[in-house]
Amino acid sequence: MASLNGTPLSCEKVTETVNDHEVDVWEITAYNSQGYELPSSGGPGNTLFYLAGIALILLAGAVPMRRKREF
């Protein structure tokens, strides 16, 4: 059996007809195997930055509204 980077491959020669001509086609099947688990990204530390960003956006929107009422 053939392999590509350690992954087994299945090869089969098939004859198909294309525009009235017989054509040899190779069908290659690669088997998906789980090599390793990817590390998780992000984490609990992002929540604080999201909340701080939302607070700054709300504050930036509230300041012009407050100044408009003072006049």
C-alpha distances in whole Angstrom, upper triangle without the diagonal:
4,7,10,13,11,10,7,7,7,8,11,14,17,21,24,27,29,33,33,30,27,24,20,18,15,14,11,11,11,12,15,16,19,19,23,26,28,32,35,37,41,43,46,48,47,50,53,52,52,55,57,56,57,60,61,60,63,65,65,66,68,70,71,72,75,76,77,79,81,83
4,7,10,9,9,6,5,7,8,11,14,17,21,23,27,28,31,32,29,26,23,19,17,13,13,10,10,10,11,14,15,18,18,22,25,27,30,33,35,39,41,45,46,46,48,51,50,50,53,55,54,55,58,59,58,61,63,63,63,66,68,69,70,72,74,75,77,79,80
4,6,6,5,4,5,8,10,14,17,20,23,25,29,29,33,34,31,28,25,21,19,15,14,11,10,9,10,12,12,15,15,18,22,23,27,30,32,36,37,41,42,42,45,48,47,46,50,51,50,52,55,55,55,57,60,59,60,63,65,66,67,69,71,71,74,76,77
4,5,5,7,7,11,12,16,18,21,24,26,29,29,33,34,31,29,25,22,19,16,15,11,11,9,10,11,12,15,13,17,20,21,25,27,29,33,35,39,40,39,42,45,44,44,47,49,47,49,52,52,52,54,57,56,57,60,62,63,64,66,68,68,71,73,74
4,6,8,10,14,16,19,22,25,28,30,33,33,36,38,35,33,29,26,23,20,19,15,14,11,12,12,12,13,11,14,18,19,22,25,27,31,33,36,37,37,40,43,42,42,45,46,45,47,50,50,50,53,55,55,56,59,60,61,63,65,66,67,69,71,73
4,6,9,13,15,19,22,25,28,30,34,34,38,39,36,33,30,27,24,20,19,15,14,11,11,11,10,12,10,14,17,19,22,26,28,32,33,37,38,38,41,44,43,43,46,48,47,48,51,52,52,54,56,56,57,60,62,63,64,66,68,69,71,73,74
4,6,10,13,17,20,22,26,27,31,31,35,36,34,31,28,25,22,18,16,12,10,7,7,8,7,10,10,13,17,18,22,25,27,31,33,36,38,37,40,43,42,42,45,47,46,47,50,51,50,53,55,55,56,59,61,62,63,65,67,67,69,71,73
4,7,10,14,17,20,23,25,29,30,33,34,32,29,26,22,19,16,14,10,9,6,6,9,9,13,13,17,20,22,25,28,31,34,36,39,41,41,43,46,45,45,48,50,49,50,53,54,53,56,58,58,59,62,64,65,66,68,70,70,72,74,76
4,6,10,13,16,19,21,25,26,30,30,28,25,22,19,16,12,10,7,6,5,7,10,11,15,16,19,22,24,28,30,32,36,38,41,43,42,44,48,47,46,49,51,50,51,54,55,54,57,59,59,59,62,64,65,66,68,70,71,73,75,76
4,7,10,13,17,19,22,24,28,28,26,22,20,16,14,10,8,6,5,7,8,12,14,18,19,23,25,27,31,33,35,39,41,44,46,45,47,50,50,49,52,54,53,53,57,57,56,59,62,61,62,65,67,67,68,71,72,73,75,77,79
4,7,10,13,16,19,21,25,25,22,19,16,13,10,7,6,5,7,9,12,15,17,21,22,26,28,30,34,36,38,41,43,47,48,47,50,53,52,51,54,56,55,55,59,59,58,61,63,63,63,66,68,69,70,72,74,74,76,79,80
4,6,10,13,16,18,22,22,19,16,14,10,8,6,5,7,9,12,14,18,20,24,25,29,31,33,37,39,41,44,46,49,51,50,52,55,54,53,57,59,57,58,61,62,60,63,66,65,65,68,70,71,72,74,76,76,78,81,82
4,7,10,13,15,19,19,16,13,10,7,6,5,6,9,12,15,18,21,24,27,29,32,35,36,40,42,43,47,49,52,54,53,55,58,57,56,59,61,59,60,63,64,62,65,68,67,67,70,72,72,73,76,77,77,80,82,83
4,6,10,12,16,16,14,10,8,6,5,6,7,11,13,17,19,23,26,29,31,34,36,37,41,43,44,48,50,53,55,53,55,59,57,56,59,61,59,60,64,64,62,65,68,67,67,70,72,72,73,76,77,77,79,82,83
4,7,10,13,12,10,6,6,4,6,9,10,14,17,20,23,26,29,33,34,38,40,40,44,46,47,50,53,56,58,56,58,61,60,58,62,64,62,62,66,66,64,67,70,69,68,72,74,74,74,77,79,78,81,83,84
4,6,10,10,8,6,5,6,7,10,11,15,18,21,24,27,30,33,35,38,40,41,44,46,47,50,52,56,57,55,57,60,59,57,61,63,60,61,64,65,63,65,68,67,67,70,72,72,72,76,77,76,79,81,82
4,7,6,5,4,6,9,10,14,15,19,21,25,27,30,33,37,38,42,43,44,47,48,50,52,55,58,60,58,59,63,61,59,63,64,62,62,66,66,64,66,69,68,68,71,73,73,73,77,78,77,79,82,83
4,5,5,6,7,10,11,14,16,19,22,25,28,30,34,37,39,42,43,43,47,48,49,51,54,57,59,56,58,61,60,58,61,63,60,61,64,64,62,64,67,66,66,69,71,70,71,74,75,75,77,80,80
4,5,8,10,13,14,18,20,23,26,29,32,34,38,41,42,45,46,46,50,51,51,54,57,60,61,59,60,64,62,60,63,65,62,62,66,66,64,66,69,67,67,70,72,71,72,76,77,76,78,81,81
4,7,9,13,15,19,20,24,27,30,33,35,39,42,44,47,48,49,52,53,54,57,59,63,64,62,63,67,65,63,66,68,65,66,69,69,67,69,72,71,70,74,76,75,76,79,80,79,82,85,85
4,6,10,12,16,18,22,25,28,31,34,37,40,42,45,47,47,51,52,53,55,58,62,63,61,63,66,64,62,66,68,65,65,69,69,67,69,72,71,70,74,76,75,76,79,80,80,82,85,85
4,7,10,13,15,19,22,25,28,31,35,38,39,43,45,45,49,50,51,54,57,60,62,60,62,65,63,62,65,67,64,65,69,69,67,69,72,71,70,74,76,75,76,79,80,80,82,85,86
4,6,10,13,16,19,22,26,28,32,35,36,39,41,42,45,47,48,51,54,57,58,56,59,62,60,59,62,64,61,62,66,66,64,66,69,68,68,71,73,73,74,77,78,77,80,82,83
4,7,10,13,16,19,23,26,29,32,33,37,39,39,43,45,46,49,52,55,57,55,57,60,59,58,61,63,60,61,65,65,63,66,69,67,67,71,73,73,74,77,78,77,80,82,83
4,6,10,13,16,19,22,25,29,30,33,35,36,39,41,42,46,48,52,53,51,53,57,55,54,57,59,57,58,61,61,60,62,65,64,64,67,69,69,70,73,74,74,77,79,80
4,6,10,13,16,19,22,25,26,30,32,33,37,39,40,43,46,49,51,49,51,55,53,52,56,57,55,56,60,60,58,61,64,63,63,66,68,68,69,72,73,73,76,78,79
4,7,10,13,16,19,23,24,27,29,30,34,36,37,41,43,46,48,47,49,52,51,49,53,55,53,54,57,57,56,58,61,61,61,64,66,66,67,70,71,71,73,76,77
4,7,10,13,16,19,20,24,26,27,31,33,34,38,40,44,45,44,46,49,48,47,50,52,51,51,55,55,54,57,59,59,59,62,64,64,65,68,70,70,72,74,76
4,6,10,13,16,18,21,23,24,28,30,32,35,37,41,43,42,44,47,46,45,48,50,49,49,53,53,52,55,57,57,57,60,62,63,64,66,68,68,70,73,74
4,6,9,13,14,17,20,21,25,27,29,32,34,38,39,39,41,44,43,42,45,47,46,47,50,51,50,52,55,55,55,58,60,61,62,64,66,66,68,70,72
4,6,10,12,15,17,19,23,25,27,31,33,36,38,37,39,42,42,41,44,46,45,46,49,50,49,51,54,54,55,57,59,60,61,64,65,66,68,70,72
4,7,9,12,14,16,19,21,24,27,29,32,34,33,35,39,38,37,40,43,41,42,46,46,46,48,51,51,51,54,56,57,58,60,62,62,64,66,68
4,6,9,11,14,17,20,22,26,27,31,33,32,34,38,37,37,40,42,41,42,45,46,46,48,51,51,51,54,56,57,58,60,62,63,65,67,69
4,6,8,10,14,16,19,23,24,27,29,29,31,34,34,34,37,39,38,39,42,43,43,45,48,48,49,51,53,55,56,57,59,60,62,64,66
4,7,10,13,16,19,22,24,27,29,29,31,34,34,34,37,39,38,40,43,43,43,46,48,48,49,52,53,55,56,58,60,61,62,64,66
4,6,9,13,16,19,20,24,25,26,28,31,31,31,34,36,35,37,40,40,41,43,45,45,47,49,51,52,53,55,57,58,60,62,64
4,6,9,12,16,17,20,22,22,25,27,27,28,30,32,32,33,36,37,37,40,42,42,43,46,48,49,50,52,54,55,57,58,61
4,7,9,13,14,18,19,19,22,25,24,25,28,29,29,30,33,34,34,36,39,39,40,43,44,46,47,49,51,52,53,55,57
4,6,10,11,15,16,16,19,22,21,22,25,26,26,28,31,31,32,34,36,37,38,40,42,44,45,46,48,50,51,53,55
4,7,8,11,13,13,16,18,18,19,21,23,23,25,27,28,29,31,33,34,35,37,39,41,42,43,45,46,48,49,52
4,6,10,11,10,13,16,15,16,19,20,20,22,24,25,26,28,30,30,32,34,35,37,39,40,42,43,45,46,49
4,7,7,7,10,12,12,12,15,16,16,18,21,21,22,24,26,27,28,30,32,34,35,36,38,40,41,43,45
4,5,6,8,11,12,12,14,16,17,18,20,22,23,25,26,27,29,31,32,35,36,37,39,40,42,43,46
4,6,6,8,10,11,12,14,16,17,18,20,21,23,24,26,27,29,30,33,34,34,37,39,39,41,44
4,6,6,7,9,11,12,13,15,17,18,20,21,22,24,26,27,28,31,32,33,35,37,38,39,42
4,6,5,6,9,10,11,13,14,16,17,19,20,21,23,25,26,29,30,30,32,34,36,37,39
4,5,5,6,9,10,11,12,14,15,17,18,20,21,23,25,27,28,28,31,33,33,35,38
4,5,5,6,9,10,11,12,14,15,16,18,20,21,23,25,26,27,29,31,32,33,36
4,5,5,6,9,10,11,12,14,15,16,18,20,21,24,25,26,27,29,31,32,34
4,5,5,6,9,10,11,12,14,15,17,18,20,22,23,24,27,28,29,31,33
4,5,5,6,9,10,11,12,14,15,16,18,21,22,22,25,26,27,29,31
4,6,5,6,9,10,10,12,14,15,16,19,20,21,23,25,26,27,30
4,5,5,6,9,10,11,13,14,16,18,19,20,22,24,25,26,29
4,5,5,6,9,10,11,12,14,17,17,18,21,22,23,25,27
4,5,5,6,9,10,10,12,15,16,16,18,20,21,23,25
4,5,5,6,9,10,11,13,15,15,17,19,20,21,24
4,5,5,6,9,10,12,13,15,16,18,19,21,23
4,5,5,6,9,11,11,12,15,16,17,19,21
4,5,5,6,9,10,10,12,14,16,17,19
4,6,6,7,9,11,12,13,15,17,19
4,6,6,7,9,11,12,13,15,17
4,6,5,6,9,10,11,13,15
4,5,5,6,9,10,11,13
4,5,5,6,9,10,12
4,6,5,7,9,11
4,5,5,7,9
4,5,5,7
4,6,6
4,6
4
